Amino acid sequence: MRRTDPIIIGAGPAGCAAAITLARGNRPALILERDTEVGDALCGGFVSWRTMATLKRLGIEITGHPITQLRVFAGTQVAEAPLPQMGHGLSRRAMDSALVAQAIASGAGIERGVAVRHIESVRAQSSALFLATGKHDVKGCERPRLAQDPALGLRIRLSPSPAVRALIGTAIELHVFHKGYAGIELQEDGTANICLALRKSLLTDAGRDPAALLQQIAADHPHFGARMAAFDARTRIDAIANVPYGWHQKHDPDGLYRLGDQCAVIPSLAGEGNGIALASGESAAQAWLAGATPKDWQRHFARRTARPVGLATALWHMGESQLGGPMLAQILRLFPSLATSVAAATRIRT
């Protein structure tokens, strides 16, 4: 690894947004990325209208499957409401590939296959470190893990199917059940992206078998089961454990610019993870170029994330309760205009 200033750890949306912004400020960065090629990260299949505007500002011209409405299933309740503006179903592979290409074209360097095991191994290489490792922690600057029944994420991608396309259409669907929920949308290649946030105890009760758990949820919830009709033992299941949904960094504890999920982990039902990642990378890079310290920037960005993370966390806790999910769906069915207000309130402030 060559000596450079600054260094970005992670080539996801947050890291690439920082790299593009730094390069535009004539301070090209070096990105260290553990994966040898662009993958398809577990979360982040929905891109809001505001996030699309941020991508365009960063020089990314890309579109996904159009999403115009929210559809919620909880128990016997079904509700639907229009989104404030059109969003997109966009795979992380497609988005991240475009961001990496733009970062390199802007002048950033990237070294792949470099796994940073401990933050001290790179701290001496640069006076400015941007931590953008997503949901994966680096030793020496771990996020707290205090939940007794922590959340875990599961994701499957189902091949294009006329039946599933007809069911989902241009909606982003939220299937809410006790101790978890599933978000479903179609993506740019026609696949159905199904991401679930579940309490670990559900997996334990299913014998620690993710496939068995998904099949049980599909059997218990017919609408979700209809979307899962093509699921079988050959379907790949991606998983990540101990996701600290609702956590956000309110101050600077270690002299790093913490980006994306390393500074705020918004529950995925809000569909704003990509928005926070890109905004944090762009904002932190601008702050560093202007001479702001990590402490000053972290405090400022914490204020920007407080409302969307707080509201999304409250909705998550309500939705995963036995009574709260059906109540949310009923309220949305009776007052669909609330969806517009909630969708706007869970976007990060620009």
C-alpha positions as CSV (number, residue, x, y, z in Angstrom):
1,M,0.0,0.0,0.0
2,R,1.5,3.3,-1.0
3,R,1.4,6.3,1.3
4,T,-1.3,8.8,0.3
5,D,-3.6,11.4,1.9
6,P,-6.4,10.9,2.4
7,I,-7.4,7.2,2.6
8,I,-10.9,5.8,2.2
9,I,-11.7,2.3,3.6
10,G,-14.5,0.8,1.5
11,A,-15.6,1.2,-2.1
12,G,-19.4,1.3,-1.5
13,P,-21.6,4.3,-2.1
14,A,-20.3,6.3,0.9
15,G,-16.6,5.7,0.0
16,C,-17.0,6.4,-3.7
17,A,-19.0,9.6,-3.0
18,A,-16.2,10.8,-0.8
19,A,-13.6,9.9,-3.4
20,I,-15.4,11.7,-6.2
21,T,-15.9,14.8,-4.1
22,L,-12.2,14.8,-2.9
23,A,-11.0,14.4,-6.5
24,R,-13.1,17.3,-7.6
25,G,-11.4,19.3,-4.9
26,N,-8.0,18.3,-6.3
27,R,-7.2,16.0,-3.4
28,P,-7.6,12.5,-5.0
29,A,-7.8,9.7,-2.4
30,L,-6.8,6.1,-2.3
31,I,-9.7,3.6,-1.7
32,L,-8.9,0.4,0.0
33,E,-11.5,-2.3,-0.7
34,R,-11.5,-5.8,0.7
35,D,-13.4,-7.4,-2.2
36,T,-11.6,-8.2,-5.4
37,E,-14.5,-7.1,-7.6
38,V,-17.8,-5.2,-7.3
39,G,-20.3,-7.3,-5.6
40,D,-24.0,-7.1,-4.9
41,A,-24.3,-5.8,-1.3
42,L,-27.1,-7.2,0.8
43,C,-29.1,-4.0,1.4
44,G,-29.9,-1.0,-0.7
45,G,-32.2,-2.1,-3.5
46,F,-34.4,1.0,-3.3
47,V,-33.1,4.4,-4.5
48,S,-35.3,7.4,-3.6
49,W,-35.8,10.5,-5.8
50,R,-33.4,12.5,-3.6
51,T,-30.8,9.8,-3.9
52,M,-31.1,9.8,-7.6
53,A,-30.5,13.6,-7.6
54,T,-27.3,13.0,-5.5
55,L,-26.1,10.4,-7.9
56,K,-26.6,12.8,-10.8
57,R,-24.8,15.5,-9.0
58,L,-21.9,13.1,-8.6
59,G,-21.9,12.4,-12.3
60,I,-23.8,9.1,-12.3
61,E,-26.4,8.8,-15.0
62,I,-28.3,5.6,-14.2
63,T,-31.9,4.4,-13.9
64,G,-33.6,1.4,-12.4
65,H,-37.0,-0.1,-12.3
66,P,-39.6,2.7,-11.7
67,I,-41.2,2.6,-8.2
68,T,-44.2,4.9,-7.7
69,Q,-46.1,3.5,-4.7
70,L,-45.8,1.9,-1.3
71,R,-47.7,-1.3,-0.5
72,V,-47.9,-2.6,3.0
73,F,-49.0,-6.1,4.2
74,A,-49.6,-6.8,7.9
75,G,-51.8,-9.7,9.0
76,T,-55.1,-9.3,7.1
77,Q,-54.4,-5.6,6.5
78,V,-53.3,-4.4,3.0
79,A,-52.6,-0.7,2.3
80,E,-51.3,1.2,-0.6
81,A,-50.2,4.8,-1.1
82,P,-48.3,6.9,-3.7
83,L,-44.7,7.9,-3.1
84,P,-44.0,11.7,-3.1
85,Q,-41.9,11.2,-6.2
86,M,-40.7,8.2,-8.3
87,G,-38.0,6.1,-6.9
88,H,-36.0,3.3,-8.5
89,G,-35.3,-0.4,-7.9
90,L,-31.6,-0.6,-8.5
91,S,-29.2,-3.3,-7.6
92,R,-26.1,-2.5,-5.6
93,R,-24.0,-4.1,-8.2
94,A,-25.2,-1.7,-10.9
95,M,-25.0,1.3,-8.7
96,D,-21.7,0.5,-7.1
97,S,-20.1,-0.3,-10.5
98,A,-21.1,3.1,-11.8
99,L,-19.8,4.8,-8.7
100,V,-16.5,3.0,-8.7
101,A,-16.0,3.9,-12.4
102,Q,-16.8,7.5,-11.7
103,A,-14.4,7.6,-8.8
104,I,-11.6,6.2,-10.9
105,A,-12.4,8.5,-13.8
106,S,-12.3,11.5,-11.4
107,G,-8.8,10.6,-10.3
108,A,-9.1,8.4,-7.3
109,G,-7.0,5.3,-6.8
110,I,-8.3,2.0,-5.7
111,E,-6.5,-1.1,-4.3
112,R,-8.7,-4.2,-4.2
113,G,-8.2,-7.3,-2.1
114,V,-7.0,-5.2,0.8
115,A,-8.7,-6.2,4.1
116,V,-8.1,-3.6,6.8
117,R,-8.1,-5.8,10.0
118,H,-7.4,-3.0,12.5
119,I,-7.7,0.7,12.1
120,E,-4.2,1.3,13.5
121,S,-2.7,-0.5,10.5
122,V,-3.7,2.4,8.3
123,R,-3.8,5.3,10.7
124,A,-0.2,6.1,10.3
125,Q,-0.5,6.1,6.5
126,S,-2.7,9.2,6.4
127,S,-3.8,12.1,8.5
128,A,-7.4,11.8,7.1
129,L,-9.2,8.5,7.3
130,F,-12.7,8.0,5.9
131,L,-14.3,4.8,7.3
132,A,-16.9,3.5,4.8
133,T,-17.1,-0.2,5.4
134,G,-20.8,-0.4,5.5
135,K,-22.2,-2.9,8.1
136,H,-18.8,-4.5,8.6
137,D,-16.8,-3.2,11.5
138,V,-13.0,-2.7,11.7
139,K,-11.2,-3.6,14.9
140,G,-10.3,-0.5,16.9
141,C,-13.4,1.4,16.0
142,E,-16.3,-1.0,16.4
143,R,-19.9,0.2,16.9
144,P,-21.7,-0.9,20.1
145,R,-23.7,-4.1,20.0
146,L,-26.0,-4.0,23.0
147,A,-29.3,-5.6,21.7
148,Q,-30.3,-8.8,23.6
149,D,-32.1,-10.1,20.5
150,P,-30.1,-8.4,17.7
151,A,-31.3,-7.9,14.1
152,L,-30.0,-9.8,11.2
153,G,-30.4,-9.3,7.5
154,L,-31.3,-11.9,4.9
155,R,-31.5,-11.3,1.1
156,I,-32.6,-13.4,-1.9
157,R,-32.8,-12.4,-5.5
158,L,-35.5,-14.3,-7.5
159,S,-35.2,-14.6,-11.3
160,P,-37.5,-12.7,-13.6
161,S,-41.0,-14.0,-13.5
162,P,-44.2,-12.7,-15.2
163,A,-46.2,-13.8,-12.2
164,V,-44.0,-11.9,-9.7
165,R,-43.8,-8.9,-11.9
166,A,-47.6,-8.7,-12.1
167,L,-47.8,-8.9,-8.3
168,I,-45.3,-6.3,-7.5
169,G,-45.5,-3.9,-10.5
170,T,-44.1,-0.5,-9.7
171,A,-44.5,-0.8,-5.9
172,I,-42.1,-1.2,-3.1
173,E,-43.7,-3.7,-0.8
174,L,-43.3,-4.0,2.9
175,H,-44.4,-7.2,4.5
176,V,-44.6,-6.8,8.3
177,F,-44.8,-9.6,10.8
178,H,-43.9,-10.3,14.4
179,K,-40.2,-9.7,15.0
180,G,-39.4,-8.7,11.4
181,Y,-40.3,-7.4,8.0
182,A,-39.5,-8.0,4.4
183,G,-39.0,-5.3,1.7
184,I,-39.6,-6.3,-1.9
185,E,-39.1,-4.5,-5.2
186,L,-38.2,-5.2,-8.8
187,Q,-34.8,-4.1,-10.0
188,E,-33.3,-3.0,-13.3
189,D,-32.7,-6.5,-14.5
190,G,-36.2,-7.7,-13.8
191,T,-35.2,-9.7,-10.7
192,A,-37.2,-9.4,-7.5
193,N,-35.0,-8.2,-4.6
194,I,-36.3,-9.5,-1.3
195,C,-34.5,-8.2,1.9
196,L,-35.6,-9.2,5.4
197,A,-34.7,-7.6,8.7
198,L,-35.4,-10.2,11.4
199,R,-34.7,-10.8,15.1
200,K,-32.1,-13.4,15.6
201,S,-34.4,-15.4,17.8
202,L,-36.6,-16.2,14.8
203,L,-33.6,-17.9,13.2
204,T,-32.8,-19.8,16.4
205,D,-36.4,-21.0,16.5
206,A,-36.0,-22.3,12.9
207,G,-33.0,-24.4,13.9
208,R,-30.6,-21.8,12.5
209,D,-31.6,-22.7,9.0
210,P,-32.3,-19.6,6.9
211,A,-34.1,-21.5,4.2
212,A,-36.4,-23.1,6.7
213,L,-37.2,-19.8,8.3
214,L,-38.0,-18.2,4.9
215,Q,-40.3,-21.1,4.1
216,Q,-42.1,-20.8,7.4
217,I,-42.6,-17.0,7.0
218,A,-44.0,-17.7,3.5
219,A,-46.4,-20.3,4.8
220,D,-47.6,-18.1,7.6
221,H,-48.1,-15.0,5.4
222,P,-49.8,-15.8,2.1
223,H,-49.0,-12.5,0.3
224,F,-45.3,-13.0,1.1
225,G,-45.6,-16.6,0.1
226,A,-47.0,-15.7,-3.3
227,R,-43.9,-13.6,-4.0
228,M,-41.7,-16.5,-2.8
229,A,-43.2,-19.1,-5.1
230,A,-40.0,-19.4,-7.1
231,F,-37.9,-19.9,-3.9
232,D,-36.3,-23.3,-3.5
233,A,-33.3,-25.0,-2.0
234,R,-31.0,-23.8,-4.8
235,T,-31.8,-20.1,-4.2
236,R,-28.8,-18.3,-2.7
237,I,-29.4,-16.6,0.6
238,D,-27.1,-13.8,1.7
239,A,-27.0,-13.0,5.4
240,I,-25.4,-10.5,7.8
241,A,-25.7,-10.8,11.6
242,N,-25.9,-8.2,14.4
243,V,-27.1,-5.2,12.4
244,P,-27.4,-2.3,14.8
245,Y,-30.5,-0.7,13.3
246,G,-31.3,2.7,14.8
247,W,-27.7,3.4,15.9
248,H,-26.0,6.6,14.9
249,Q,-22.7,8.2,15.8
250,K,-23.4,11.5,17.7
251,H,-19.8,12.5,18.2
252,D,-16.2,11.7,17.0
253,P,-14.6,9.1,19.3
254,D,-11.5,8.2,17.3
255,G,-10.6,10.9,14.8
256,L,-12.2,9.3,11.8
257,Y,-14.8,10.5,9.3
258,R,-17.4,7.7,9.8
259,L,-19.5,7.3,6.7
260,G,-22.7,5.5,5.7
261,D,-23.6,2.7,8.1
262,Q,-20.5,3.5,10.2
263,C,-22.2,6.7,11.2
264,A,-25.9,6.0,11.0
265,V,-27.8,2.7,10.5
266,I,-31.3,3.5,9.5
267,P,-33.8,0.6,9.5
268,S,-34.1,-0.6,5.9
269,L,-37.8,-0.2,5.8
270,A,-37.2,3.6,5.3
271,G,-35.3,2.9,2.0
272,E,-32.8,5.7,2.9
273,G,-29.6,3.7,3.5
274,N,-28.2,4.6,0.1
275,G,-29.2,8.3,0.7
276,I,-27.4,8.5,4.0
277,A,-24.3,6.7,2.5
278,L,-24.0,9.1,-0.4
279,A,-24.8,12.2,1.6
280,S,-22.2,11.3,4.3
281,G,-19.4,10.7,1.8
282,E,-20.1,13.9,-0.1
283,S,-20.5,16.0,3.1
284,A,-17.5,14.6,4.9
285,A,-15.2,15.1,1.9
286,Q,-16.4,18.7,1.6
287,A,-15.9,19.3,5.3
288,W,-12.3,17.9,5.1
289,L,-11.5,20.1,2.1
290,A,-12.8,23.1,4.0
291,G,-10.6,22.2,7.0
292,A,-13.3,20.9,9.3
293,T,-12.3,18.3,11.9
294,P,-13.9,14.9,12.2
295,K,-15.4,16.0,15.5
296,D,-17.1,19.1,14.0
297,W,-18.4,17.2,10.9
298,Q,-19.6,14.2,12.9
299,R,-21.7,16.4,15.2
300,H,-23.1,18.3,12.2
301,F,-24.0,15.1,10.4
302,A,-25.5,13.5,13.5
303,R,-28.1,16.4,13.5
304,R,-28.9,15.6,9.9
305,T,-29.6,12.0,10.5
306,A,-31.4,12.3,13.9
307,R,-34.9,12.7,12.5
308,P,-34.9,10.1,9.7
309,V,-33.1,7.5,11.9
310,G,-35.3,8.2,14.9
311,L,-38.6,8.1,13.0
312,A,-37.6,4.9,11.0
313,T,-36.5,3.2,14.2
314,A,-39.9,4.0,15.9
315,L,-41.7,2.6,12.9
316,W,-39.6,-0.5,12.9
317,H,-40.2,-1.2,16.6
318,M,-44.0,-0.6,16.1
319,G,-44.1,-2.7,13.0
320,E,-42.4,-5.8,14.4
321,S,-44.8,-6.0,17.3
322,Q,-47.8,-8.3,17.1
323,L,-50.3,-5.5,17.2
324,G,-48.3,-2.6,15.8
325,G,-47.8,-3.9,12.2
326,P,-51.6,-4.3,11.5
327,M,-52.2,-1.0,13.1
328,L,-49.7,0.7,10.9
329,A,-51.2,-0.8,7.8
330,Q,-54.7,0.1,8.9
331,I,-53.7,3.7,9.5
332,L,-52.1,3.9,6.1
333,R,-55.2,2.4,4.4
334,L,-57.4,5.0,6.1
335,F,-55.0,7.9,5.6
336,P,-52.8,7.2,2.5
337,S,-51.5,10.8,2.4
338,L,-49.5,10.0,5.6
339,A,-47.2,7.9,3.4
340,T,-46.1,11.0,1.7
341,S,-45.3,12.8,4.9
342,V,-43.5,9.8,6.4
343,A,-41.5,9.2,3.2
344,A,-40.4,12.8,3.2
345,A,-39.6,12.8,6.9
346,T,-37.4,9.7,6.6
347,R,-35.2,11.3,3.9
348,I,-31.9,12.9,5.0
349,R,-31.9,16.6,5.0
350,T,-30.2,18.1,1.9
